[in-house]
Amino acid sequence: MADDITGDAAADRIAIRNVVESWALARDSANWDWFREQWHDDGYMMATWFQGPKEDFIRVSQEGY
């Protein structure tokens, strides 16, 4: 059960949640430096409308903003 997660697993879940929340806030506020910080060096975006490396996704996000 998810509520029973403790220790390292709980810390991992919190870290993942922080990245997801920061990713959305950074992108929606056009804070591109912060948005870029949310990605792993070899990050790759898979969405219905875009598939490609993080830098290309950041670029099209900027263009669409």
PQR file with spaces between the fields and no chain letter, atoms N, CA, C, O and H, PARSE charges and radii, in Angstrom:
ATOM       1  N    MET     1       0.837   -1.175    0.000 -0.4000 1.5000
ATOM       2  CA   MET     1       0.000    0.000    0.000 -0.0000 2.0000
ATOM       3  C    MET     1       0.886    1.244    0.000  0.5500 1.7000
ATOM       4  O    MET     1       1.868    1.294    0.742 -0.5500 1.4000
ATOM       5  N    ALA     2       0.563    2.244   -0.813 -0.4000 1.5000
ATOM       6  CA   ALA     2       1.386    3.439   -0.964 -0.0000 2.0000
ATOM       7  C    ALA     2       1.592    4.178    0.346  0.5500 1.7000
ATOM       8  O    ALA     2       2.650    4.780    0.532 -0.5500 1.4000
ATOM       9  H    ALA     2      -0.234    2.204   -1.416  0.4000 1.0000
ATOM      10  N    ASP     3       0.640    4.160    1.257 -0.4000 1.5000
ATOM      11  CA   ASP     3       0.762    4.878    2.520 -0.0000 2.0000
ATOM      12  C    ASP     3       1.787    4.255    3.451  0.5500 1.7000
ATOM      13  O    ASP     3       2.190    4.884    4.430 -0.5500 1.4000
ATOM      14  H    ASP     3      -0.219    3.670    1.105  0.4000 1.0000
ATOM      15  N    ASP     4       2.213    3.038    3.167 -0.4000 1.5000
ATOM      16  CA   ASP     4       3.155    2.338    4.029 -0.0000 2.0000
ATOM      17  C    ASP     4       4.610    2.578    3.619  0.5500 1.7000
ATOM      18  O    ASP     4       5.512    1.968    4.195 -0.5500 1.4000
ATOM      19  H    ASP     4       1.885    2.527    2.372  0.4000 1.0000
ATOM      20  N    ILE     5       4.856    3.436    2.653 -0.4000 1.5000
ATOM      21  CA   ILE     5       6.214    3.677    2.156 -0.0000 2.0000
ATOM      22  C    ILE     5       6.973    4.551    3.156  0.5500 1.7000
ATOM      23  O    ILE     5       6.484    5.589    3.601 -0.5500 1.4000
ATOM      24  H    ILE     5       4.123    3.931    2.185  0.4000 1.0000
ATOM      25  N    THR     6       8.181    4.099    3.492 -0.4000 1.5000
ATOM      26  CA   THR     6       9.015    4.851    4.430 -0.0000 2.0000
ATOM      27  C    THR     6      10.451    4.882    3.921  0.5500 1.7000
ATOM      28  O    THR     6      10.788    4.227    2.935 -0.5500 1.4000
ATOM      29  H    THR     6       8.579    3.256    3.131  0.4000 1.0000
ATOM      30  N    GLY     7      11.280    5.644    4.600 -0.4000 1.5000
ATOM      31  CA   GLY     7      12.719    5.657    4.330 -0.0000 2.0000
ATOM      32  C    GLY     7      13.068    6.145    2.952  0.5500 1.7000
ATOM      33  O    GLY     7      12.532    7.144    2.473 -0.5500 1.4000
ATOM      34  H    GLY     7      11.006    6.176    5.401  0.4000 1.0000
ATOM      35  N    ASP     8      13.987    5.419    2.309 -0.4000 1.5000
ATOM      36  CA   ASP     8      14.479    5.816    0.992 -0.0000 2.0000
ATOM      37  C    ASP     8      13.367    5.872   -0.049  0.5500 1.7000
ATOM      38  O    ASP     8      13.363    6.762   -0.899 -0.5500 1.4000
ATOM      39  H    ASP     8      14.423    4.608    2.699  0.4000 1.0000
ATOM      40  N    ALA     9      12.433    4.943    0.008 -0.4000 1.5000
ATOM      41  CA   ALA     9      11.340    4.936   -0.961 -0.0000 2.0000
ATOM      42  C    ALA     9      10.488    6.194   -0.807  0.5500 1.7000
ATOM      43  O    ALA     9      10.067    6.781   -1.804 -0.5500 1.4000
ATOM      44  H    ALA     9      12.436    4.220    0.699  0.4000 1.0000
ATOM      45  N    ALA    10      10.235    6.606    0.413 -0.4000 1.5000
ATOM      46  CA   ALA    10       9.456    7.821    0.649 -0.0000 2.0000
ATOM      47  C    ALA    10      10.219    9.046    0.148  0.5500 1.7000
ATOM      48  O    ALA    10       9.632    9.934   -0.470 -0.5500 1.4000
ATOM      49  H    ALA    10      10.577    6.130    1.223  0.4000 1.0000
ATOM      50  N    ALA    11      11.502    9.094    0.409 -0.4000 1.5000
ATOM      51  CA   ALA    11      12.328   10.209   -0.059 -0.0000 2.0000
ATOM      52  C    ALA    11      12.345   10.251   -1.585  0.5500 1.7000
ATOM      53  O    ALA    11      12.281   11.330   -2.174 -0.5500 1.4000
ATOM      54  H    ALA    11      11.978    8.373    0.911  0.4000 1.0000
ATOM      55  N    ASP    12      12.428    9.094   -2.227 -0.4000 1.5000
ATOM      56  CA   ASP    12      12.405    9.034   -3.691 -0.0000 2.0000
ATOM      57  C    ASP    12      11.084    9.560   -4.235  0.5500 1.7000
ATOM      58  O    ASP    12      11.071   10.312   -5.210 -0.5500 1.4000
ATOM      59  H    ASP    12      12.480    8.217   -1.748  0.4000 1.0000
ATOM      60  N    ARG    13       9.978    9.175   -3.619 -0.4000 1.5000
ATOM      61  CA   ARG    13       8.656    9.633   -4.058 -0.0000 2.0000
ATOM      62  C    ARG    13       8.543   11.147   -3.930  0.5500 1.7000
ATOM      63  O    ARG    13       8.004   11.811   -4.815 -0.5500 1.4000
ATOM      64  H    ARG    13       9.988    8.564   -2.827  0.4000 1.0000
ATOM      65  N    ILE    14       9.048   11.685   -2.837 -0.4000 1.5000
ATOM      66  CA   ILE    14       9.001   13.132   -2.637 -0.0000 2.0000
ATOM      67  C    ILE    14       9.849   13.847   -3.685  0.5500 1.7000
ATOM      68  O    ILE    14       9.436   14.871   -4.230 -0.5500 1.4000
ATOM      69  H    ILE    14       9.486   11.146   -2.118  0.4000 1.0000
ATOM      70  N    ALA    15      11.026   13.312   -3.963 -0.4000 1.5000
ATOM      71  CA   ALA    15      11.907   13.917   -4.965 -0.0000 2.0000
ATOM      72  C    ALA    15      11.254   13.907   -6.348  0.5500 1.7000
ATOM      73  O    ALA    15      11.323   14.897   -7.077 -0.5500 1.4000
ATOM      74  H    ALA    15      11.362   12.480   -3.520  0.4000 1.0000
ATOM      75  N    ILE    16      10.626   12.798   -6.705 -0.4000 1.5000
ATOM      76  CA   ILE    16       9.952   12.697   -7.995 -0.0000 2.0000
ATOM      77  C    ILE    16       8.798   13.690   -8.064  0.5500 1.7000
ATOM      78  O    ILE    16       8.617   14.376   -9.070 -0.5500 1.4000
ATOM      79  H    ILE    16      10.570   11.994   -6.113  0.4000 1.0000
ATOM      80  N    ARG    17       8.029   13.762   -7.001 -0.4000 1.5000
ATOM      81  CA   ARG    17       6.903   14.708   -6.976 -0.0000 2.0000
ATOM      82  C    ARG    17       7.390   16.150   -7.124  0.5500 1.7000
ATOM      83  O    ARG    17       6.777   16.947   -7.835 -0.5500 1.4000
ATOM      84  H    ARG    17       8.175   13.205   -6.183  0.4000 1.0000
ATOM      85  N    ASN    18       8.491   16.480   -6.452 -0.4000 1.5000
ATOM      86  CA   ASN    18       9.041   17.837   -6.550 -0.0000 2.0000
ATOM      87  C    ASN    18       9.449   18.179   -7.979  0.5500 1.7000
ATOM      88  O    ASN    18       9.219   19.297   -8.439 -0.5500 1.4000
ATOM      89  H    ASN    18       8.988   15.833   -5.874  0.4000 1.0000
ATOM      90  N    VAL    19      10.051   17.230   -8.677 -0.4000 1.5000
ATOM      91  CA   VAL    19      10.448   17.479  -10.062 -0.0000 2.0000
ATOM      92  C    VAL    19       9.215   17.679  -10.938  0.5500 1.7000
ATOM      93  O    VAL    19       9.178   18.600  -11.754 -0.5500 1.4000
ATOM      94  H    VAL    19      10.238   16.322   -8.303  0.4000 1.0000
ATOM      95  N    VAL    20       8.215   16.832  -10.778 -0.4000 1.5000
ATOM      96  CA   VAL    20       7.001   16.945  -11.594 -0.0000 2.0000
ATOM      97  C    VAL    20       6.312   18.289  -11.352  0.5500 1.7000
ATOM      98  O    VAL    20       5.903   18.960  -12.300 -0.5500 1.4000
ATOM      99  H    VAL    20       8.245   16.084  -10.115  0.4000 1.0000
ATOM     100  N    GLU    21       6.186   18.675  -10.093 -0.4000 1.5000
ATOM     101  CA   GLU    21       5.543   19.949   -9.783 -0.0000 2.0000
ATOM     102  C    GLU    21       6.378   21.121  -10.286  0.5500 1.7000
ATOM     103  O    GLU    21       5.832   22.070  -10.849 -0.5500 1.4000
ATOM     104  H    GLU    21       6.518   18.130   -9.323  0.4000 1.0000
ATOM     105  N    SER    22       7.687   21.067  -10.090 -0.4000 1.5000
ATOM     106  CA   SER    22       8.563   22.148  -10.543 -0.0000 2.0000
ATOM     107  C    SER    22       8.571   22.245  -12.056  0.5500 1.7000
ATOM     108  O    SER    22       8.590   23.344  -12.611 -0.5500 1.4000
ATOM     109  H    SER    22       8.130   20.296   -9.633  0.4000 1.0000
ATOM     110  N    TRP    23       8.558   21.103  -12.724 -0.4000 1.5000
ATOM     111  CA   TRP    23       8.540   21.052  -14.187 -0.0000 2.0000
ATOM     112  C    TRP    23       7.342   21.837  -14.707  0.5500 1.7000
ATOM     113  O    TRP    23       7.486   22.690  -15.583 -0.5500 1.4000
ATOM     114  H    TRP    23       8.543   20.211  -12.273  0.4000 1.0000
ATOM     115  N    ALA    24       6.180   21.554  -14.175 -0.4000 1.5000
ATOM     116  CA   ALA    24       4.962   22.221  -14.637 -0.0000 2.0000
ATOM     117  C    ALA    24       4.980   23.715  -14.318  0.5500 1.7000
ATOM     118  O    ALA    24       4.635   24.536  -15.168 -0.5500 1.4000
ATOM     119  H    ALA    24       6.063   20.862  -13.463  0.4000 1.0000
ATOM     120  N    LEU    25       5.375   24.064  -13.112 -0.4000 1.5000
ATOM     121  CA   LEU    25       5.423   25.478  -12.730 -0.0000 2.0000
ATOM     122  C    LEU    25       6.427   26.255  -13.572  0.5500 1.7000
ATOM     123  O    LEU    25       6.148   27.369  -14.015 -0.5500 1.4000
ATOM     124  H    LEU    25       5.655   23.397  -12.421  0.4000 1.0000
ATOM     125  N    ALA    26       7.594   25.663  -13.789 -0.4000 1.5000
ATOM     126  CA   ALA    26       8.632   26.340  -14.568 -0.0000 2.0000
ATOM     127  C    ALA    26       8.186   26.541  -16.009  0.5500 1.7000
ATOM     128  O    ALA    26       8.359   27.622  -16.572 -0.5500 1.4000
ATOM     129  H    ALA    26       7.821   24.758  -13.429  0.4000 1.0000
ATOM     130  N    ARG    27       7.626   25.522  -16.590 -0.4000 1.5000
ATOM     131  CA   ARG    27       7.183   25.641  -17.987 -0.0000 2.0000
ATOM     132  C    ARG    27       6.047   26.635  -18.113  0.5500 1.7000
ATOM     133  O    ARG    27       6.069   27.487  -19.001 -0.5500 1.4000
ATOM     134  H    ARG    27       7.486   24.645  -16.132  0.4000 1.0000
ATOM     135  N    ASP    28       5.056   26.543  -17.245 -0.4000 1.5000
ATOM     136  CA   ASP    28       3.892   27.419  -17.341 -0.0000 2.0000
ATOM     137  C    ASP    28       4.218   28.874  -17.032  0.5500 1.7000
ATOM     138  O    ASP    28       3.495   29.775  -17.457 -0.5500 1.4000
ATOM     139  H    ASP    28       5.038   25.850  -16.523  0.4000 1.0000
ATOM     140  N    SER    29       5.303   29.113  -16.295 -0.4000 1.5000
ATOM     141  CA   SER    29       5.693   30.493  -15.985 -0.0000 2.0000
ATOM     142  C    SER    29       6.800   31.000  -16.914  0.5500 1.7000
ATOM     143  O    SER    29       7.309   32.108  -16.739 -0.5500 1.4000
ATOM     144  H    SER    29       5.890   28.381  -15.950  0.4000 1.0000
ATOM     145  N    ALA    30       7.165   30.184  -17.899 -0.4000 1.5000
ATOM     146  CA   ALA    30       8.206   30.524  -18.877 -0.0000 2.0000
ATOM     147  C    ALA    30       9.552   30.795  -18.209  0.5500 1.7000
ATOM     148  O    ALA    30      10.333   31.624  -18.678 -0.5500 1.4000
ATOM     149  H    ALA    30       6.752   29.285  -18.041  0.4000 1.0000
ATOM     150  N    ASN    31       9.812   30.096  -17.120 -0.4000 1.5000
ATOM     151  CA   ASN    31      11.109   30.199  -16.447 -0.0000 2.0000
ATOM     152  C    ASN    31      11.995   29.105  -17.043  0.5500 1.7000
ATOM     153  O    ASN    31      12.133   28.025  -16.469 -0.5500 1.4000
ATOM     154  H    ASN    31       9.178   29.423  -16.739  0.4000 1.0000
ATOM     155  N    TRP    32      12.585   29.393  -18.186 -0.4000 1.5000
ATOM     156  CA   TRP    32      13.256   28.362  -18.986 -0.0000 2.0000
ATOM     157  C    TRP    32      14.504   27.801  -18.320  0.5500 1.7000
ATOM     158  O    TRP    32      14.814   26.623  -18.496 -0.5500 1.4000
ATOM     159  H    TRP    32      12.472   30.270  -18.653  0.4000 1.0000
ATOM     160  N    ASP    33      15.219   28.610  -17.564 -0.4000 1.5000
ATOM     161  CA   ASP    33      16.388   28.081  -16.844 -0.0000 2.0000
ATOM     162  C    ASP    33      15.948   27.064  -15.798  0.5500 1.7000
ATOM     163  O    ASP    33      16.544   25.993  -15.677 -0.5500 1.4000
ATOM     164  H    ASP    33      14.967   29.567  -17.421  0.4000 1.0000
ATOM     165  N    TRP    34      14.918   27.395  -15.052 -0.4000 1.5000
ATOM     166  CA   TRP    34      14.396   26.475  -14.036 -0.0000 2.0000
ATOM     167  C    TRP    34      13.816   25.232  -14.694  0.5500 1.7000
ATOM     168  O    TRP    34      13.996   24.119  -14.199 -0.5500 1.4000
ATOM     169  H    TRP    34      14.434   28.264  -15.150  0.4000 1.0000
ATOM     170  N    PHE    35      13.119   25.423  -15.813 -0.4000 1.5000
ATOM     171  CA   PHE    35      12.557   24.295  -16.558 -0.0000 2.0000
ATOM     172  C    PHE    35      13.669   23.341  -16.980  0.5500 1.7000
ATOM     173  O    PHE    35      13.547   22.126  -16.824 -0.5500 1.4000
ATOM     174  H    PHE    35      12.973   26.326  -16.216  0.4000 1.0000
ATOM     175  N    ARG    36      14.748   23.895  -17.512 -0.4000 1.5000
ATOM     176  CA   ARG    36      15.874   23.079  -17.965 -0.0000 2.0000
ATOM     177  C    ARG    36      16.489   22.291  -16.798  0.5500 1.7000
ATOM     178  O    ARG    36      16.938   21.159  -16.982 -0.5500 1.4000
ATOM     179  H    ARG    36      14.847   24.882  -17.639  0.4000 1.0000
ATOM     180  N    GLU    37      16.510   22.886  -15.605 -0.4000 1.5000
ATOM     181  CA   GLU    37      17.078   22.211  -14.424 -0.0000 2.0000
ATOM     182  C    GLU    37      16.306   20.956  -14.030  0.5500 1.7000
ATOM     183  O    GLU    37      16.842   20.101  -13.326 -0.5500 1.4000
ATOM     184  H    GLU    37      16.146   23.805  -15.455  0.4000 1.0000
ATOM     185  N    GLN    38      15.067   20.835  -14.471 -0.4000 1.5000
ATOM     186  CA   GLN    38      14.244   19.694  -14.082 -0.0000 2.0000
ATOM     187  C    GLN    38      14.553   18.439  -14.899  0.5500 1.7000
ATOM     188  O    GLN    38      14.074   17.351  -14.577 -0.5500 1.4000
ATOM     189  H    GLN    38      14.632   21.530  -15.044  0.4000 1.0000
ATOM     190  N    TRP    39      15.330   18.587  -15.923 -0.4000 1.5000
ATOM     191  CA   TRP    39      15.614   17.480  -16.835 -0.0000 2.0000
ATOM     192  C    TRP    39      16.953   16.822  -16.535  0.5500 1.7000
ATOM     193  O    TRP    39      17.911   17.487  -16.142 -0.5500 1.4000
ATOM     194  H    TRP    39      15.720   19.470  -16.184  0.4000 1.0000
ATOM     195  N    HIS    40      17.007   15.535  -16.722 -0.4000 1.5000
ATOM     196  CA   HIS    40      18.265   14.792  -16.705 -0.0000 2.0000
ATOM     197  C    HIS    40      19.028   15.173  -17.974  0.5500 1.7000
ATOM     198  O    HIS    40      18.422   15.581  -18.964 -0.5500 1.4000
ATOM     199  H    HIS    40      16.229   14.995  -17.042  0.4000 1.0000
ATOM     200  N    ASP    41      20.344   15.042  -17.946 -0.4000 1.5000
ATOM     201  CA   ASP    41      21.169   15.432  -19.097 -0.0000 2.0000
ATOM     202  C    ASP    41      20.707   14.801  -20.405  0.5500 1.7000
ATOM     203  O    ASP    41      20.735   15.453  -21.449 -0.5500 1.4000
ATOM     204  H    ASP    41      20.837   14.711  -17.141  0.4000 1.0000
ATOM     205  N    ASP    42      20.286   13.553  -20.361 -0.4000 1.5000
ATOM     206  CA   ASP    42      19.849   12.884  -21.583 -0.0000 2.0000
ATOM     207  C    ASP    42      18.328   12.728  -21.623  0.5500 1.7000
ATOM     208  O    ASP    42      17.802   11.780  -22.208 -0.5500 1.4000
ATOM     209  H    ASP    42      20.264   13.023  -19.513  0.4000 1.0000
ATOM     210  N    GLY    43      17.629   13.684  -20.986 -0.4000 1.5000
ATOM     211  CA   GLY    43      16.168   13.637  -20.936 -0.0000 2.0000
ATOM     212  C    GLY    43      15.540   13.604  -22.324  0.5500 1.7000
ATOM     213  O    GLY    43      16.058   14.191  -23.273 -0.5500 1.4000
ATOM     214  H    GLY    43      18.056   14.454  -20.511  0.4000 1.0000
ATOM     215  N    TYR    44      14.420   12.911  -22.419 -0.4000 1.5000
ATOM     216  CA   TYR    44      13.710   12.731  -23.683 -0.0000 2.0000
ATOM     217  C    TYR    44      12.219   12.850  -23.399  0.5500 1.7000
ATOM     218  O    TYR    44      11.706   12.180  -22.502 -0.5500 1.4000
ATOM     219  H    TYR    44      13.999   12.434  -21.648  0.4000 1.0000
ATOM     220  N    MET    45      11.523   13.688  -24.144 -0.4000 1.5000
ATOM     221  CA   MET    45      10.098   13.911  -23.936 -0.0000 2.0000
ATOM     222  C    MET    45       9.278   13.021  -24.843  0.5500 1.7000
ATOM     223  O    MET    45       9.535   12.927  -26.043 -0.5500 1.4000
ATOM     224  H    MET    45      11.939   14.232  -24.873  0.4000 1.0000
ATOM     225  N    MET    46       8.286   12.365  -24.255 -0.4000 1.5000
ATOM     226  CA   MET    46       7.338   11.555  -25.014 -0.0000 2.0000
ATOM     227  C    MET    46       5.941   12.058  -24.675  0.5500 1.7000
ATOM     228  O    MET    46       5.424   11.786  -23.592 -0.5500 1.4000
ATOM     229  H    MET    46       8.078   12.441  -23.280  0.4000 1.0000
ATOM     230  N    ALA    47       5.336   12.786  -25.596 -0.4000 1.5000
ATOM     231  CA   ALA    47       3.977   13.290  -25.417 -0.0000 2.0000
ATOM     232  C    ALA    47       3.189   13.000  -26.688  0.5500 1.7000
ATOM     233  O    ALA    47       3.748   12.554  -27.689 -0.5500 1.4000
ATOM     234  H    ALA    47       5.757   13.006  -26.476  0.4000 1.0000
ATOM     235  N    THR    48       1.899   13.253  -26.637 -0.4000 1.5000
ATOM     236  CA   THR    48       1.090   13.001  -27.828 -0.0000 2.0000
ATOM     237  C    THR    48       1.496   13.900  -28.986  0.5500 1.7000
ATOM     238  O    THR    48       1.378   13.503  -30.145 -0.5500 1.4000
ATOM     239  H    THR    48       1.445   13.615  -25.823  0.4000 1.0000
ATOM     240  N    TRP    49       1.971   15.098  -28.692 -0.4000 1.5000
ATOM     241  CA   TRP    49       2.261   16.076  -29.738 -0.0000 2.0000
ATOM     242  C    TRP    49       3.752   16.284  -29.984  0.5500 1.7000
ATOM     243  O    TRP    49       4.126   17.008  -30.907 -0.5500 1.4000
ATOM     244  H    TRP    49       2.068   15.420  -27.750  0.4000 1.0000
ATOM     245  N    PHE    50       4.603   15.667  -29.183 -0.4000 1.5000
ATOM     246  CA   PHE    50       6.044   15.860  -29.346 -0.0000 2.0000
ATOM     247  C    PHE    50       6.791   14.648  -28.809  0.5500 1.7000
ATOM     248  O    PHE    50       6.445   14.103  -27.760 -0.5500 1.4000
ATOM     249  H    PHE    50       4.299   15.078  -28.434  0.4000 1.0000
ATOM     250  N    GLN    51       7.821   14.232  -29.541 -0.4000 1.5000
ATOM     251  CA   GLN    51       8.752   13.211  -29.079 -0.0000 2.0000
ATOM     252  C    GLN    51      10.148   13.679  -29.480  0.5500 1.7000
ATOM     253  O    GLN    51      10.420   13.919  -30.656 -0.5500 1.4000
ATOM     254  H    GLN    51       8.102   14.674  -30.393  0.4000 1.0000
ATOM     255  N    GLY    52      11.023   13.805  -28.494 -0.4000 1.5000
ATOM     256  CA   GLY    52      12.369   14.219  -28.824 -0.0000 2.0000
ATOM     257  C    GLY    52      13.183   14.586  -27.605  0.5500 1.7000
ATOM     258  O    GLY    52      12.682   14.534  -26.482 -0.5500 1.4000
ATOM     259  H    GLY    52      10.802   13.610  -27.539  0.4000 1.0000
ATOM     260  N    PRO    53      14.442   14.958  -27.818 -0.5600 1.5000
ATOM     261  CA   PRO    53      15.341   15.306  -26.726  0.2800 2.0000
ATOM     262  C    PRO    53      14.871   16.544  -25.970  0.5500 1.7000
ATOM     263  O    PRO    53      14.140   17.379  -26.501 -0.5500 1.4000
ATOM     264  N    LYS    54      15.309   16.638  -24.721 -0.4000 1.5000
ATOM     265  CA   LYS    54      14.862   17.738  -23.851 -0.0000 2.0000
ATOM     266  C    LYS    54      15.114   19.102  -24.464  0.5500 1.7000
ATOM     267  O    LYS    54      14.244   19.969  -24.382 -0.5500 1.4000
ATOM     268  H    LYS    54      15.903   15.959  -24.290  0.4000 1.0000
ATOM     269  N    GLU    55      16.263   19.327  -25.072 -0.4000 1.5000
ATOM     270  CA   GLU    55      16.563   20.654  -25.621 -0.0000 2.0000
ATOM     271  C    GLU    55      15.596   21.020  -26.742  0.5500 1.7000
ATOM     272  O    GLU    55      15.204   22.181  -26.866 -0.5500 1.4000
ATOM     273  H    GLU    55      16.969   18.623  -25.138  0.4000 1.0000
ATOM     274  N    ASP    56      15.214   20.052  -27.551 -0.4000 1.5000
ATOM     275  CA   ASP    56      14.233   20.322  -28.596 -0.0000 2.0000
ATOM     276  C    ASP    56      12.867   20.609  -27.976  0.5500 1.7000
ATOM     277  O    ASP    56      12.143   21.489  -28.442 -0.5500 1.4000
ATOM     278  H    ASP    56      15.532   19.110  -27.451  0.4000 1.0000
ATOM     279  N    PHE    57      12.522   19.876  -26.937 -0.4000 1.5000
ATOM     280  CA   PHE    57      11.241   20.114  -26.280 -0.0000 2.0000
ATOM     281  C    PHE    57      11.215   21.486  -25.613  0.5500 1.7000
ATOM     282  O    PHE    57      10.209   22.192  -25.677 -0.5500 1.4000
ATOM     283  H    PHE    57      13.110   19.161  -26.558  0.4000 1.0000
ATOM     284  N    ILE    58      12.307   21.857  -24.981 -0.4000 1.5000
ATOM     285  CA   ILE    58      12.382   23.187  -24.365 -0.0000 2.0000
ATOM     286  C    ILE    58      12.226   24.256  -25.447  0.5500 1.7000
ATOM     287  O    ILE    58      11.502   25.232  -25.251 -0.5500 1.4000
ATOM     288  H    ILE    58      13.124   21.283  -24.929  0.4000 1.0000
ATOM     289  N    ARG    59      12.893   24.080  -26.574 -0.4000 1.5000
ATOM     290  CA   ARG    59      12.804   25.049  -27.672 -0.0000 2.0000
ATOM     291  C    ARG    59      11.374   25.183  -28.175  0.5500 1.7000
ATOM     292  O    ARG    59      10.877   26.300  -28.317 -0.5500 1.4000
ATOM     293  H    ARG    59      13.481   23.287  -26.733  0.4000 1.0000
ATOM     294  N    VAL    60      10.695   24.054  -28.449 -0.4000 1.5000
ATOM     295  CA   VAL    60       9.325   24.167  -28.962 -0.0000 2.0000
ATOM     296  C    VAL    60       8.373   24.694  -27.904  0.5500 1.7000
ATOM     297  O    VAL    60       7.367   25.320  -28.235 -0.5500 1.4000
ATOM     298  H    VAL    60      11.099   23.147  -28.334  0.4000 1.0000
ATOM     299  N    SER    61       8.674   24.451  -26.643 -0.4000 1.5000
ATOM     300  CA   SER    61       7.868   25.015  -25.564 -0.0000 2.0000
ATOM     301  C    SER    61       8.017   26.533  -25.550  0.5500 1.7000
ATOM     302  O    SER    61       7.035   27.259  -25.391 -0.5500 1.4000
ATOM     303  H    SER    61       9.492   23.942  -26.374  0.4000 1.0000
ATOM     304  N    GLN    62       9.241   27.005  -25.716 -0.4000 1.5000
ATOM     305  CA   GLN    62       9.485   28.446  -25.779 -0.0000 2.0000
ATOM     306  C    GLN    62       8.769   29.056  -26.989  0.5500 1.7000
ATOM     307  O    GLN    62       8.141   30.109  -26.876 -0.5500 1.4000
ATOM     308  H    GLN    62      10.039   26.416  -25.846  0.4000 1.0000
ATOM     309  N    GLU    63       8.863   28.404  -28.125 -0.4000 1.5000
ATOM     310  CA   GLU    63       8.223   28.912  -29.341 -0.0000 2.0000
ATOM     311  C    GLU    63       6.712   28.964  -29.176  0.5500 1.7000
ATOM     312  O    GLU    63       6.061   29.884  -29.670 -0.5500 1.4000
ATOM     313  H    GLU    63       9.374   27.549  -28.217  0.4000 1.0000
ATOM     314  N    GLY    64       6.157   27.985  -28.487 -0.4000 1.5000
ATOM     315  CA   GLY    64       4.716   27.916  -28.294 -0.0000 2.0000
ATOM     316  C    GLY    64       4.203   28.880  -27.241  0.5500 1.7000
ATOM     317  O    GLY    64       3.011   29.184  -27.192 -0.5500 1.4000
ATOM     318  H    GLY    64       6.685   27.238  -28.086  0.4000 1.0000
ATOM     319  N    TYR    65       5.106   29.359  -26.400 -0.4000 1.5000
ATOM     320  CA   TYR    65       4.716   30.281  -25.355 -0.0000 2.0000
ATOM     321  C    TYR    65       4.466   31.629  -25.933  0.5500 1.7000
ATOM     322  O    TYR    65       4.121   32.559  -25.204 -0.5500 1.4000
ATOM     323  H    TYR    65       6.075   29.113  -26.439  0.4000 1.0000
